[in-house]
Amino acid sequence: MASSLSNSAVAFTGATASDLLRSSKSCGVSGISLRTLGKARFSVKTRDLSVVAKARKVKKHEYPWPADPDPNVKGGVLTHLSHFKPHKEKPKPVTLDFEKPLVALEKKIIDVRKMANETGLDFSDQIASLESKYQQALKDLYTHLTPIQRVNIARHPNRPTFLDHIFGITEKFVELHGDRAGYDDPAIVTGIGTIDGRRYMFMGHQKGRNTKENIMRNFGMPTPHGYRKALRMMYYADHHGFPIVTFIDTPGAYADLKSEELGQGEAIAHNLRTMFGLKVPIVSIVIGEGGSGGALAIGCANKLLMLENAVFYVASPEACAAILWKTAKAAPKAAEKLKITGPELCKLQIADGIIPEPLGGAHADPSWTSQQIKKAINETMDELKKMDTEALLKHRMLKFRKIGGFQEGVPVDPIRKVNMKKKEEPIARKTPVLELEDEVEKLKEQISKAKESSSKPTELALNEMIEKLKKEIDLEYSEAVEAIGLKDRLLNLREECAKANSQDHLMHPVLMDKIEKLHDEFNKGLPTAPNYANLKYKLGMLKEFSEAKCALEKKSKGEELKLDIDKKIKEVMDRPEIKEKMQALKAEVQKSGASTAADLDEGTRESISKMKKEIQLELANVLKSMDLDVEIVTAKKLIDDGLKGKVESLREETNKKIENLMNSSDLKNTIQLLKLEVAKAGKTPDVASKKKIEALEQQIRQKLATAMNSSEIKSKHEELLAEIALESNGSLKNDDLKEGTPKNDESRVEINLGANRSFT
């Protein structure tokens, strides 16, 4: 084969010795500049084959160079080394389901501000009040998050990613690419950076900030190439002595067919084994969700830290719920049982610390969150750098060896059992005000719908709400006592009362005075408590729902009683003897041919009157058998509106007098003693306790009777009774004169059911 240059005008002038090919074995070309050769057109000819090739310029990758220098590096010369660029526009806000009550409040604030701008009026007080309410609601919501709510926050689309935090905490950062096996997985990012002058090797899972980026980053799910890239950087860091900081934020390793073919399990296992042998400090930080082996492949560290709303799990709550309960809807229950949040993992000694987040989650203030991460890294590295290599490796090994260090079925040593910590009672937590308001409004709607449709409302829901409000009020009172500064005094007073009760002595007057003073101080200081508005609202709701419950109970009892009475009356009227008498009486009236009551003769009238009396007596006997007080009323109207007013005023005066008597020191002490005796006696009082209680009750009755008899109320009461009697007699006489017939026709049976109820 012969090789030759064809049709090439090559200029050798200006070529240096280093630019020339000295060997005559390189395709038969000698003394040609490499630079010139790159531009030349050459061909290789044989008898049967001719190959022609032309070297051309390849278009370079156009990196998005920033207009302004990179703030992290002077001159911005390193920015092009990462494809990750800060967004020019703010991401669109995303509201989670449990945050929706806050959105309504935020909308109110925006509307009021808009109104202020349009009208020019001063709404600063209203805006300040709404903002204060919003901040309180936000605090209540984010300090009582459930596990599934933390999972949702960890998956929030706007949550800061690994590179967001890296550019927030490092002065310099250079991204390093490739696994040296032909691929660069974008789901895992690695690079060298500095924090406060210290050099670290950073690696972490990278999610996207929008759909396009998520597709490019494979939603933060690495392939085997990503783990091999991380492994290469671990070896690099170990060789050069760089401490390693890993950021975990992945749902799990990518589980497709291609990844399994390329050895996904082997790549993860290789990383696990290698990390336990690295001689440099390793710190892992869970910034979002850490799923299964995909997270653990870069998580075998000396210290595992978690952001406040991050989660770390073997299986996602949805997957766990689908396996155990055959439905993903049970995810909240699964999240609670899995113990996947930071506080729970710290108790189990899997996580070593929690990095705080701002209210609203890390996405509410990414810069502040990044600074907290930076602070945690510095503190942890200061602690780990004090260890030598052997101690560092042992520390890492023991961290994982102690996880799950318990045996089932082994009896506990009796001495240890005595000293074991008692099971902690679940901490009662307040319901956020906005959530409670929503529940109250829903219940009110149910009650109003039940009234309109005359259907029985859900009594169970009403009872549950009353019980819930009682617990909430107890918590609010406890908080108010602590805020006012009376907590210690209250505890001391409780101890004194407990001692007095245990000795079966009556309460000492000095102790009663202390209680009264504390009560007065609390009432005076209560309006100054920060939670006074919430307490007042809850007390109002409790009163309203308690009244609604009483009304419903009265209504239901009244309806039941009315049905029973109607049934008994029907039974009486359906008796054969009464039916026969009624038919005979009707026949007699028809026979007489009278068209009105006035046309009836004396005998017929007497028969009708006699029949009515018999029926009334029968009805009275039947109703008395139902334990009802029955009175036959023959007056059409006993008292007019004027007398009603007098009765009401006398009632109010009587109630006021009784209230004043109850508040008097003498009677008040007796009532307190009675309460104390009842509390001591409990549900099954003995004979001595019963006698004491009866004696105290008798004393209270006598004192009330004496006070009432000596007052003007008794004389007023007697005068009013006389007036009512005169009015009743007068009305009966007038009616008899007008009609000319006895008013037995208008008689009725009145059933008294106590002070507040009656049926006619």
PyMOL commands that set and color helices and strands:
alter all, ss='L'
color gray80, all
select helices_A, chain A and resi 17-19+34-39+74-76+79-81+97-119+124-142+147-154+162-169+211-216+218-220+224-240+257-261+264-275+292-296+317-324+328-338+342-347+362-364+366-384+389-401+414-419+433-453+459-484+487-502+509-528+532-573+576-592+597-599+602-624+641-663+665-681+687-709+713-739+743-746
alter helices_A, ss='H'
color red, helices_A
select strands_A, chain A and resi 41-45+50-54+172-176+188-195+198-205+244-250+282-291+303-307+311-313+353-355+629-633+748-752+758-759
alter strands_A, ss='S'
color yellow, strands_A
deselect
rebuild
show_as cartoon
